[in-house]
Amino acid sequence: MARTTEWRRQIDEYANSVAKQNLHVVQWPSIDVGETIGRIRFSWQATHSTDQPFDAAGFVVVTGIIVVPAGLDPIELPFPFDSPNEDWMWWETEVFQTPAAVVSDSTFFEVDAAPTGNLQRDCRAQRKADVSGSDVYFIAQSSSLSSGQSDFYLSVATSMLVILPA
């Protein structure tokens, strides 16, 4: 007999109180003891705006989904740019592209985005809840090489399939 499932969804437009920064940590719905994440469909968009031509060109944004024991202080989380070899459910990189720039006689304004292609992602990795339950985090991080050039706004949405205990 198939186990019961439910979808848990969340939308975070301009995460972290509309912060433009190099690191965004977004907590997604948690999973309880006996539950398993079966699949996560999600989309994300990092946006950098500037009045300097090609300001963010070439900067990488790294995203990761990680499941940790419930109640772990977010300051203790690994970050995907700095710690690529952790036990990530999902880990990927994108490079800022410049899909829009406006130039007039006296004004220049550019918007850099990552990713620019298909925004929908499908994570089929599975994770079972820790013995005390687990928290799920989406983390996006860019280089701190030139923090003003690589800071960004983040929007992310998730639809997480949770397999419930029998």
C-alpha positions in Angstrom: 0.0 0.0 0.0 1.3 3.4 -0.9 2.2 5.8 1.9 0.3 9.0 2.3 1.9 12.2 1.1 1.3 15.9 1.3 2.7 19.0 -0.4 4.1 21.8 1.8 4.5 25.1 -0.1 6.2 28.4 0.7 6.9 31.6 -1.3 9.6 34.1 -0.2 9.5 37.1 -2.4 12.5 39.3 -1.7 13.8 37.2 1.1 15.3 38.4 4.3 13.2 41.6 4.5 14.2 42.8 1.0 17.9 42.6 1.8 20.5 43.1 -0.9 23.3 41.0 0.4 25.8 38.2 -0.4 24.1 35.5 1.7 20.4 34.6 2.1 19.2 31.8 4.4 15.6 30.9 4.0 13.9 28.3 6.3 11.4 26.1 4.5 8.7 23.9 6.1 10.1 21.5 8.6 9.7 17.7 8.6 8.7 15.8 11.7 9.9 12.4 13.1 8.9 9.6 10.7 8.5 12.0 7.7 10.6 11.9 4.6 11.1 14.5 1.9 10.3 12.7 -1.3 10.8 15.5 -3.8 11.2 19.3 -4.0 10.1 21.4 -6.9 11.4 25.0 -6.5 12.4 28.1 -8.4 14.7 30.9 -7.4 15.9 34.2 -8.8 18.9 36.3 -7.7 18.8 39.9 -8.9 21.6 42.5 -8.7 20.9 46.1 -9.7 23.6 48.7 -10.4 24.5 52.0 -12.1 27.8 50.5 -13.1 28.2 48.7 -16.5 28.8 44.9 -16.1 29.1 45.3 -12.3 28.1 41.7 -11.4 29.3 40.0 -14.7 31.1 36.8 -13.9 30.1 36.6 -10.3 28.7 33.2 -9.3 25.7 32.5 -7.1 25.6 29.2 -5.4 22.4 27.7 -4.0 21.9 24.7 -1.8 19.1 22.9 0.0 20.1 21.2 3.3 18.3 19.3 5.9 19.6 19.6 9.5 18.4 18.5 13.0 15.5 20.7 14.2 16.5 23.7 16.2 20.0 24.1 14.9 21.1 27.7 15.1 21.2 29.1 11.5 24.6 30.6 12.3 25.9 26.9 12.5 24.7 26.1 9.0 27.2 25.4 6.2 27.0 27.8 3.3 27.1 26.5 -0.3 29.8 28.8 -1.7 32.1 28.3 1.3 31.3 24.6 1.9 30.4 22.9 -1.4 31.1 19.3 -0.1 28.5 19.2 2.7 25.5 16.8 2.5 23.4 19.1 0.3 20.2 17.7 -1.1 20.7 20.2 -3.9 23.7 22.2 -4.9 24.1 24.3 -8.0 25.9 27.3 -9.4 24.7 30.1 -11.7 26.6 33.1 -13.1 25.0 36.6 -13.2 23.9 37.5 -16.7 22.8 41.0 -17.9 19.4 40.6 -19.5 18.5 44.3 -19.1 20.3 47.6 -19.2 18.9 51.1 -19.7 21.1 53.9 -21.0 20.1 57.6 -21.6 22.3 60.6 -22.0 22.9 60.9 -18.3 21.8 57.7 -16.7 22.8 54.1 -16.8 20.9 51.3 -15.0 21.6 47.6 -15.2 19.8 44.5 -13.8 21.8 41.3 -13.5 20.0 38.0 -12.9 20.7 34.4 -12.1 19.5 32.0 -13.4 18.2 33.4 -16.7 16.9 30.2 -18.3 14.4 27.8 -16.9 13.7 28.8 -13.3 11.9 25.6 -12.3 14.1 23.0 -10.5 13.2 19.4 -9.5 15.2 17.9 -6.6 14.5 14.2 -6.4 16.9 13.5 -3.6 15.2 12.2 -0.4 15.9 12.9 3.2 14.3 11.3 6.3 13.7 13.5 9.4 16.3 13.3 12.2 15.2 11.6 15.4 13.9 14.9 16.8 12.6 16.3 13.5 14.5 18.3 10.9 14.6 21.8 9.5 15.0 22.5 5.8 16.9 25.5 4.5 17.4 27.0 1.1 20.7 29.0 1.1 22.0 31.3 -1.6 25.5 32.7 -1.4 27.7 34.7 -3.7 31.4 35.6 -3.6 32.6 38.0 -0.9 35.5 38.9 -3.2 33.8 42.2 -4.0 30.7 42.3 -1.8 29.0 45.3 -3.3 29.4 43.9 -6.8 28.0 40.5 -6.0 25.2 41.3 -3.5 21.7 40.4 -4.6 18.1 40.2 -3.8 16.6 36.7 -3.6 13.1 35.4 -4.4 12.4 31.7 -4.0 9.4 29.4 -4.0 9.1 25.7 -3.0 6.7 22.9 -3.3 8.0 20.0 -1.1 6.5 16.5 -1.2 6.5 15.0 2.2 6.0 11.2 2.7 4.1 10.8 6.0 4.7 7.9 8.4 2.7 4.7 7.8 
